[in-house]
Amino acid sequence: MVSWWGSLRSTTRDTILGVFFSFGWFFAYGYFESRAWHPAEPSTWHLAGAWTGLAFIFRRRFPRTLLVATAIVYPLLYGVGLQTEFHLIPVLVVAYSGTLLPGNPWWLAIPAPFLSAYALDNPLFFPYPPDTSETLFHLTAVAVAVLMGLLVRRHQETARTLAAQNMELERLRAVEAQRAVSEERARIARELHDVVAHHLVSLIVRGQAAERVAVRDPEAVREAVPWMVGVAREALTSIRQTVGMLRSDAPDLSELQAIADRVRETGLAVEFDAPDELPDLPEPVRHAAVRIVQEALTNTLRHSGASRAWVSVRPGADGLGVVVEDDGRFREVVPGNGIRGMEERAAACGGTLSLSRGTGGGLRVSAWLPVSQKVAVP
């Protein structure tokens, strides 16, 4: 029933209210009149019942006209002093509706019902003096109706504002959820790229080297195969760890030495420079440092043709510096998944990453990964 009523247009609801009120009014009037009740001024009862119904029907359609008519026309048609407080009902309806509904100027919505109530108690050409106490009572009733309209209107405006804010919050929550999903996908993509590319490039480089010397040095091939099998197993293990990385800890800085050792097995000389004891850094910084070194060495194997690479890890009081450079061919860097992944990892912990020509003639990758709190440098 409530949902059906709420689905109707507001003007339709007003019409139903007006018709039902007038029907009930005149039905009650006829019933009591049949029971030998005869009011002194029957026309005032007819006017009040009809005017209240019209007030409900037209309060949204012609609100200003209704306010003016209630203030002037209704008292004039009434003609005599107010017979009963029941005849004040149309004035109260107009007082409440005039301040409740938007679009009515305050200088009309507030004074009009007060003027109507006062005129009903002080009609023109009426020989009897008004009762001051009754007039004050009627004006107080109008004031209550006006105040109720203002309060309900403010409540509705607040409710609409809160509803709009709630919708905006829901929209922002959906956007934030989508952003979190996108970031998580990007993070998983970086993990897969860094881990898989590093191991596969090591396999390819060692396999190509074995292929070139296979004819004249079969022993080199036999030595390369077990190493390649071991790297493939490491790759499989790393992939499994990456798939479950949401439940795993970030890689530790101790893995940097293992990465350097694995790259050395491909024939690239790697000099690793880091303190024996590294400070306890936040997980995002450790994670970014390991993956940046891993990806930088992978790019060296794939693109530079270098024979030597240098890795430097230097902790500071407010962050960690990572530098990877080689003596290969330096060329203009074309951003790809690897470069973009390193930049994203540095940015994720508030750091920076730069690419330049190194002292050995090849590419130099420099990253600074800050921490929010000071750390103790060994």
N, C-alpha and C positions, 0 to 999 in steps of 0.2 A: 504494500500500500504506500509506504513511504517512498520507495523508488519510483513508483508510478507517479506520485504527486511531484516529485523532484524532476521528473523528465518533462513535465509540462512547461510551456513558456510562462514567464512571470505574468504577462498580461492575461493569459488564459486563467492562471490561478486567481488573479484579482477578480476576474469576471465571475468565476465560480463562487468565491467568497462573498462578493456583493449580492449575487442572486440568492444564495442560501441565507444570508443574513436578512435580507428584505423579506424573503418568504417566511422565515422564522418569526420575524417581527410582526408581520401582519397576521400570521396564523395565531400567535399569542394574543394579539389585540382582539381578533375576532372571537377567540375562545373566552377571554375574560368579559368581553362585552355581552356575550350570550349568557353569562352568569350574573347579569344585572349590574355590571360595572359600566358606568357612564362618565367619562372624564369631562371636565368643564370645557376644554378646548380640543375637540377631537381632531381638528385640522393640524394642530401642532404635532400630534402623534403620527399622523400620516406623513407630514413633512419630514420629521426626524427619521422615520424608518426609510423613506425613499432617499433622503439625502445621504444617509450612512451607506446604503447600497451603492449609490452613485460615487461616493467617495472612494470606496474600494475599487470600483471598476475603472475610474479615471485617474487614480493617483499616480500612475506611471505614464498614461497616455497624454494627459494634459495637466501636469502637476501645478504649474504656475496659475493657470486659469482656475483650477480647483481652489487654490489658496485664496485668490482674490474673491472668488464667488462665495467661499465660506465666510470670509471676513465681512462682506458687504451684503450679498444677496440673501444668504440664509437668515441673518437677523431681521432683514426687512420683510421677508416672506413670513417669518415667525410671528412678527407683529405685536406680541404681548410679552410680559415678563416671563422668564423661564419657569415652566410649569413643574418640571421634575428634572433631576440630574440625569435621567435616561436620555433626555433631549440634548445633553451635552456630548453624547457619544460621537456624533459625526465630527464635532470640533476636535475631540481627542484623537480620532482616527487621522484627521488631517494634520494635527500637530505632530503626531508620531511619524507619519509617512513623510511629511515635508522635510523633517530633519534627518530622517533615515536614508531617503533616496538621494543619490548624487545628482548634481545639476541644478538644485534649487539654491538661489542666493540666500545668504543668511538674513539679509535685510527684509526679505519677504517671508521666508519659511518660519522665522521666529515670531515677528510681530503679528502676523495675520491671525493665528489662532487666539492670541491674547485679545486682539481687537474684537474677534467674533464673540468670545465669552463675555467680555465686558458689555458689548452691545446687546447681547441676549438678556443681561441683567438690568440694562438701562435702555429700554426701547424708546424710540421716538414716539411722541404723542401718547405716552402711557401715563395715566393720571396718578398712579401710586408710586411713592418714592421707593427706591431699591433698598434691599437689605444688605448693608455693608459686609456683614459677616459671611453671608452667602456668596457675595461677589468675590471676597478674598478666598473662600473655599474653592470656588470654581476656577479662579486664576491659578491657585496652587495646583489643582488637578491638571490644568493645561501645562504648567511648568514641569510637572512630573512626566507628562507624555513627551514634551519636547526633550527633556533630559534623557529619557529612555531611548528616544530616537537617535540622539547624538552618541550615546554610549554604545548602542547596538551597531551603529554605522562604524564607529571607531574599531569595535571588535571585528567586524567583517573585513575592514581594510587591513587590520593586523593579520587576520587569518589568510587573506589573499597574499599579503606580502610574505608570510611564512611559507605558504604553499609554493610561491614562485621561487623562494630561496631553497626550499627543499628539492624542487625540480632541478634547480641549478646544481645543487650538491650532488644529486643523483647523476646528472650529466658529467660533472667533474669526476665523480667516483668511477663512472664507466670509462672515461678518458684515461684516468690514472691506472685502472686495471689493464686497459689495452696497452698503455705505455709500459707497464711492468712486464706484460707478456712479451712485447716486442724486445725489451731489454734482455729478458731471459733467453729469448731465441737467439739474439745477437751474441750473448755470452756463450751459449752452448755452441754456436757456430764458430766462434773464435777458438774455443777449446778443441773442437774437432779438427779445425784447420791446423792449429799449432801442433797438436800431438801427431796427427796422421801425416802431415806434410813433412815434419822433421824426420820421422822414421823412414818414410818412403824415399825421401831424397837421399838419406844415408844409404839405403839399399841400392838405389839407382846408381849413385856415384861409385860405390864399391863394386857393383856388378859390372858397370862399364869398364872400370879399371881392370877387373879380372878378364873381361872379354878381350881387351886389347892385347893382353900378354898370354892368352890361353895357348896359342900355338907354340911359342918358344919357352913358356914356363908353366906347364900344367900343374905344378905344385902350388902355384899362386892361386889357381882356381880352387884346388882342394882346400886350401886354407881359407879362402873367401866364403865358401859355401856354409861352413858351420857358423861363421860370424854373421852371415846374412840370416840364417835360420834363427839365431839368437835375437837379432834386431827385430825380426818379424814377430817373434814371440813377445818381445817387449812392446811392440806396437799394439798387438792384440790386448795385452794387459792394460796398456794405457787407454785404449779405446773403451774397454770395460769400466775402467775407473772414471773415465769422462762421462759415460752414460749414467753412472751413479754419483756424479759429482755433487748433486744437491745434498747428498748425505755424507759427503767426504770433506775432510779438511783441505785447506788450500795447500799447494805444494810448498815444501820448505826450502829455504835458501841453500840447504845442503845438497839439493838436487842439481845445483849449478855445476858442481864439479863433475857429477855423473854425465851431464849433458856435454861438457867439454871433452871428457874421456871418450864418449861415444863418437863425437865428431872427429877426434884424432884418429880413430880406427879407419876412417875413410881416406886418410892420407893428408888431411889438412892439419898443419901444425897450429895448435891453439895454446896460447899463453894465458893462463888464468891468474888474475891478481885480485886477491881479496883477503881480508884479515882472517886469522885462524878462527876467531870467535866473532860472529856477527850478532848484533843486538837483537833483542826480541821486538820485532816490528809488527804492526797490525797486519791482519790477514790480507786485506786488499793490496797492500804494498808488497808483501812477500809474493803473492800470486802474480802481480804485474811484473815484478823483477824477473822471476823465473821464465815467464812466457815471452817477455821481450828478448831476453838473451837467447832463448830457444829459437824464436822466429828470426832474429838477426843472423844467427849462425846458419840457419836453414837457407836464408836468402844468399848468404855468402857461398854456400855449396852450390846452389842452383844457378846463380847468375854471374858471379864475379870472376871465376877462374883463378881465385887467389890460392897462394900456397901457404899463407900464414894469416892467422887472425889473433886479435888481442881482446880479452874480456877483462874489464875492470869494474869491480863493485866496491864503492866507497861510501860507508855510512857517515852521516853527519849528525849534528845535534838535533836537527829538525827534519831529517829526511834521508833518502838513500839515492846516491848517484850511480847510474849504470851506463857504461860506455862499451860498445862493441865496434871494432873497426878491422879492416883487412887491407892487404896489399894488392888486391886485384884491380880490375879495370873499373874506373869510376865513370858512370854515365848518368844521364838525367833519370831521376827516379820516377817511374810510372806507378802511381798509387794502385794497389791491388788489395786483395783480401788480407795479405800479410801485413803490409804497411798500415792499412786502415785498422787492422786488429791491434797493432802495437799502439797506435795513437789513441784508440778507444780505451785500451787498458791503462795507459798513463792518465788520460782524462778522468777515468772512473775514480781514481783516488786523488784527484785534484792536481795531478802533475802535468809535465810537459814532455814532449818528445821532438827532437830535431834531427834532420838528416843533412850531412855535409861531406866534403872531401876530407879524408883522414890524412894523418901525417905519413902513412904508408902508401898513399896514392889512391886507395880504394874508398869505399863508403864508410862513413862514420855515423853510427847511431848513438845518440846521447839522450838519456832520459833522466829526469829529476822527479822523484816520487816523494812528496812531502808527507809528514805525519802531523797530526793535530796536537800532539804533546811531545815535549822534549824526551829524547831517549839517551841512555848512557852509552857513549862511544867507547869500545874497548881500547 
